[in-house]
Amino acid sequence: MAVKSYDVLIVGSGHSGGMAANILTGKGISCLMLNAGPEADYEKDRALKHTYELPYRGFNKPGRLPHVFQADEFNANQWVDEKEVPYTYPSDAPYNWVRVRLLGGRSLFWARQSFRLSDYEFKAADIDGTGENWPISLEDLAPYYSRVEQIFRVTGRKEGWPQFPDGDFVESTFPPDTETIKRVTEIANKQGVQVSKWRSALGRDGLASSINLLLPDALTTGKLDIVQNAIVREISVDKNTGLANGAHFIDRHSGREMHVNARVVVLAAGCLESTRLLLNSKIGNSSGMMGHYLVDQMYGVSVVASVPEARDGKAPPGLMGGSAFIPRFRNLSKDKKSDFIKGYCVGISSGASASANYFPLYGAELQAKLDSYANSCVSGSIFGERVARHENHVRIDPNVTDRWGIPVLHIEARDTDNERNLRKDAADTIESWFHDAGWEIICKTDEVNPPGYSIHEVGTCRMGNDPNKSVLNKWCQSHDVKNVFVVDGASFVTCGWQNPTMTILALSMRASEYLAEQMRTNSI
Amino acid sequence: MKRRDFVQNLLITPVAPAIASAQTAPPAEPARQQPLPQANPQMRQTPQQPHEIPKLPTTDADLTAQTAPQYFTALEFATLRKLGEILMPPIKNNPGAIEAGAPEFLDFLISVSPEERQKLYRFGLDSLEQQSKHKFEKSFSELNAEQADSILRPLLASRFWPRDPFKDPMHNFIAEVHEDLRTATMNSREWAAASERGGHRFSRGFRGTGYYWYPIDPISEG
């Protein structure tokens, strides 16, 4: 049988894989993309239903997806089944690994918050006095951020603040703030805390995914083939050169084993799946750092207050509604000392109603309270940065395999006092703002969901200039195997407080252009 | 020609010559005729692929029958029903837990839930019964609203996330059963009907309608 030969094999079809395919095919490089799951068909795969029509009345099937808190009975089938592709973790440290294997991956469902990392993150070790700096700075990545922001049509308000680098925004004007947003802004400003607006990707036609913004152009070149339901088991290596020469994969339905040849392998399977594949392939880990420095952001710390003059439906026009976004403000200067390093951002939202679980009431009394407090609430929630630590890591579990016989990951991630102190500071700070505004605090928590919940897991193949301390170089290229690149979040050195998608896209674009140039000059 | 007419013609046209051939002389050009499925008795054994299938109306089981509770003991179920009556009564135009069949639904839901949740429910229901017997010398299900309140109110607590467990198991049970009764009520057909009639609108736990994802391209279990 005639088998096509490809220049580059791309594993994964989300934002990072889509970007790699887009850039590489644009340079005339032939690519094969393997995706572990099928292509979704909105017409066939979804139907509008009432909650009461669902088999479990909206509760979801008990015990299904115990670690995907985002899952409900409507969307349960879009996530990876934890029984089909399990993972293990210590009994005292659960981890929420939230995965999508549909074509387009998590780019189909992301929340679209679109931030640049700043040099407070790229050069974090200089500020924190511990950890490692990235081998790149904002200046290196800024041109790529700009191009990504144009493709994804990011909206935002330009501020000129170093901790919150501006982007190339398609829209930068926002409606005037309501009185509640103005009040929080005023109080925060008095403490030297700067307040801005959310930055969000508009995308096109209600979608900001690789499947509508990146892959169509790649397919138009005629240089891209996409195979669905292809589960990559292992990267194959030429014994003489030590270079990768393709991959073994398994047909998801039949279990048939296949092999494809390629000059270069680009991993874009999502940070933990890419690392799992490298570990199972036993390549690229001469540093011993592979799997380590797993990190993501803390979600869950929140404070809710009720605005007295907005209760009982009596809010005057212009009081409630709207939102504000407060980028990191802690530890921006070496002089000011906290009992934690790094920081957090705060999202402020005005005009929501109270949840029943906020009140120790029931029945008619509870309902009267909910009615009275309807649309009177202001909430503040954080995305907090965790410290990337060597001990937070993934490794192959020798005792467990997935449905296709592929060894699974064991994930260990624990918080320390740094995380707990940061959370306490965040909850107390937001509470003090709302208190100063004259509002009634009705709920406050400094607890967070298990690690992984943010779906912003990064690290495990961190980049660096020293091959003894890092897995990838600054081009997302394996130090050990020069024709293997990892273009998803695995290369991150720190996670920042920012949603990582823009950075993943910019890094993938930059790595892919570097790779294309290396291939053009036959350096790879 | 419309597609349906065309299909019908395909089905009909060979039949007439076949009948004609049995009664009269063979047609001038038999080779032009299409093979006739019905003419071959063996072919009748082959399942036919219909061109169209009529869509018949069917009725939802919930409109014809009630959930038969079978997991909890009669005593436990009576306590659960009482909790539904007290914690989620009918308010304004909306059904309460009893009208929405929430206790019956939870009997089913807990029966298919992980063991930890089953234990929490059994522990909680049994504890309420014991407290009631100790305090009022009768079953929890027989208490009046004031008596039930004296047991329940100290067990209520506030929490930010519906999932966050409390350290005290009874606080935990009451928070969970309260949340479950509310959700099972607000997600019910009866609640949706009341909302459509213009009843009081709730938001918590009530999604109304949404896009349900079917199992996507499922793997064959065969």
HADDOCK unambig.tbl for C-alpha pairs under 7 A between the chains (distance, minus, plus):
assign (segid A and resid 38 and name CA) (segid B and resid 217 and name CA) 6.82 0.50 0.50
assign (segid A and resid 45 and name CA) (segid B and resid 213 and name CA) 5.65 0.50 0.50
assign (segid A and resid 45 and name CA) (segid B and resid 214 and name CA) 5.31 0.50 0.50
assign (segid A and resid 45 and name CA) (segid B and resid 216 and name CA) 6.01 0.50 0.50
assign (segid A and resid 46 and name CA) (segid B and resid 211 and name CA) 5.92 0.50 0.50
assign (segid A and resid 46 and name CA) (segid B and resid 212 and name CA) 5.39 0.50 0.50
assign (segid A and resid 46 and name CA) (segid B and resid 213 and name CA) 4.51 0.50 0.50
assign (segid A and resid 46 and name CA) (segid B and resid 214 and name CA) 5.98 0.50 0.50
assign (segid A and resid 47 and name CA) (segid B and resid 211 and name CA) 5.34 0.50 0.50
assign (segid A and resid 47 and name CA) (segid B and resid 212 and name CA) 5.32 0.50 0.50
assign (segid A and resid 47 and name CA) (segid B and resid 213 and name CA) 6.76 0.50 0.50
assign (segid A and resid 48 and name CA) (segid B and resid 209 and name CA) 6.77 0.50 0.50
assign (segid A and resid 48 and name CA) (segid B and resid 210 and name CA) 5.50 0.50 0.50
assign (segid A and resid 48 and name CA) (segid B and resid 211 and name CA) 4.49 0.50 0.50
assign (segid A and resid 48 and name CA) (segid B and resid 212 and name CA) 6.08 0.50 0.50
assign (segid A and resid 49 and name CA) (segid B and resid 209 and name CA) 5.43 0.50 0.50
assign (segid A and resid 49 and name CA) (segid B and resid 210 and name CA) 5.68 0.50 0.50
assign (segid A and resid 49 and name CA) (segid B and resid 211 and name CA) 6.23 0.50 0.50
assign (segid A and resid 49 and name CA) (segid B and resid 212 and name CA) 6.26 0.50 0.50
assign (segid A and resid 50 and name CA) (segid B and resid 208 and name CA) 5.65 0.50 0.50
assign (segid A and resid 50 and name CA) (segid B and resid 209 and name CA) 4.22 0.50 0.50
assign (segid A and resid 50 and name CA) (segid B and resid 210 and name CA) 6.57 0.50 0.50
assign (segid A and resid 51 and name CA) (segid B and resid 187 and name CA) 5.77 0.50 0.50
assign (segid A and resid 51 and name CA) (segid B and resid 207 and name CA) 6.70 0.50 0.50
assign (segid A and resid 51 and name CA) (segid B and resid 208 and name CA) 5.61 0.50 0.50
assign (segid A and resid 51 and name CA) (segid B and resid 209 and name CA) 5.69 0.50 0.50
assign (segid A and resid 52 and name CA) (segid B and resid 187 and name CA) 5.69 0.50 0.50
assign (segid A and resid 52 and name CA) (segid B and resid 188 and name CA) 5.16 0.50 0.50
assign (segid A and resid 52 and name CA) (segid B and resid 189 and name CA) 5.44 0.50 0.50
assign (segid A and resid 57 and name CA) (segid B and resid 184 and name CA) 6.77 0.50 0.50
assign (segid A and resid 57 and name CA) (segid B and resid 187 and name CA) 6.17 0.50 0.50
assign (segid A and resid 58 and name CA) (segid B and resid 187 and name CA) 6.74 0.50 0.50
assign (segid A and resid 62 and name CA) (segid B and resid 112 and name CA) 6.61 0.50 0.50
assign (segid A and resid 62 and name CA) (segid B and resid 113 and name CA) 4.95 0.50 0.50
assign (segid A and resid 62 and name CA) (segid B and resid 114 and name CA) 6.81 0.50 0.50
assign (segid A and resid 63 and name CA) (segid B and resid 113 and name CA) 6.41 0.50 0.50
assign (segid A and resid 63 and name CA) (segid B and resid 114 and name CA) 5.98 0.50 0.50
assign (segid A and resid 74 and name CA) (segid B and resid 210 and name CA) 6.71 0.50 0.50
assign (segid A and resid 74 and name CA) (segid B and resid 211 and name CA) 6.16 0.50 0.50
assign (segid A and resid 74 and name CA) (segid B and resid 212 and name CA) 4.22 0.50 0.50
assign (segid A and resid 74 and name CA) (segid B and resid 213 and name CA) 5.94 0.50 0.50
assign (segid A and resid 75 and name CA) (segid B and resid 212 and name CA) 6.09 0.50 0.50
assign (segid A and resid 75 and name CA) (segid B and resid 213 and name CA) 5.45 0.50 0.50
assign (segid A and resid 77 and name CA) (segid B and resid 213 and name CA) 5.84 0.50 0.50
assign (segid A and resid 77 and name CA) (segid B and resid 214 and name CA) 6.30 0.50 0.50
assign (segid A and resid 77 and name CA) (segid B and resid 215 and name CA) 5.24 0.50 0.50
assign (segid A and resid 77 and name CA) (segid B and resid 216 and name CA) 6.73 0.50 0.50
assign (segid A and resid 78 and name CA) (segid B and resid 213 and name CA) 6.74 0.50 0.50
assign (segid A and resid 253 and name CA) (segid B and resid 219 and name CA) 5.64 0.50 0.50
assign (segid A and resid 253 and name CA) (segid B and resid 220 and name CA) 6.80 0.50 0.50
assign (segid A and resid 355 and name CA) (segid B and resid 204 and name CA) 6.29 0.50 0.50
assign (segid A and resid 357 and name CA) (segid B and resid 158 and name CA) 5.83 0.50 0.50
assign (segid A and resid 357 and name CA) (segid B and resid 159 and name CA) 5.72 0.50 0.50
assign (segid A and resid 357 and name CA) (segid B and resid 160 and name CA) 6.63 0.50 0.50
assign (segid A and resid 357 and name CA) (segid B and resid 162 and name CA) 6.34 0.50 0.50
assign (segid A and resid 358 and name CA) (segid B and resid 158 and name CA) 4.84 0.50 0.50
assign (segid A and resid 358 and name CA) (segid B and resid 159 and name CA) 5.44 0.50 0.50
assign (segid A and resid 358 and name CA) (segid B and resid 160 and name CA) 5.96 0.50 0.50
assign (segid A and resid 359 and name CA) (segid B and resid 158 and name CA) 5.13 0.50 0.50
assign (segid A and resid 360 and name CA) (segid B and resid 156 and name CA) 4.86 0.50 0.50
assign (segid A and resid 360 and name CA) (segid B and resid 157 and name CA) 4.64 0.50 0.50
assign (segid A and resid 360 and name CA) (segid B and resid 158 and name CA) 5.17 0.50 0.50
assign (segid A and resid 361 and name CA) (segid B and resid 156 and name CA) 6.81 0.50 0.50
assign (segid A and resid 362 and name CA) (segid B and resid 87 and name CA) 5.31 0.50 0.50
assign (segid A and resid 363 and name CA) (segid B and resid 86 and name CA) 6.70 0.50 0.50
assign (segid A and resid 363 and name CA) (segid B and resid 87 and name CA) 5.00 0.50 0.50
assign (segid A and resid 363 and name CA) (segid B and resid 88 and name CA) 5.19 0.50 0.50
assign (segid A and resid 363 and name CA) (segid B and resid 89 and name CA) 5.97 0.50 0.50
assign (segid A and resid 364 and name CA) (segid B and resid 91 and name CA) 6.63 0.50 0.50
assign (segid A and resid 443 and name CA) (segid B and resid 160 and name CA) 6.07 0.50 0.50
assign (segid A and resid 444 and name CA) (segid B and resid 160 and name CA) 6.75 0.50 0.50
assign (segid A and resid 445 and name CA) (segid B and resid 160 and name CA) 6.46 0.50 0.50
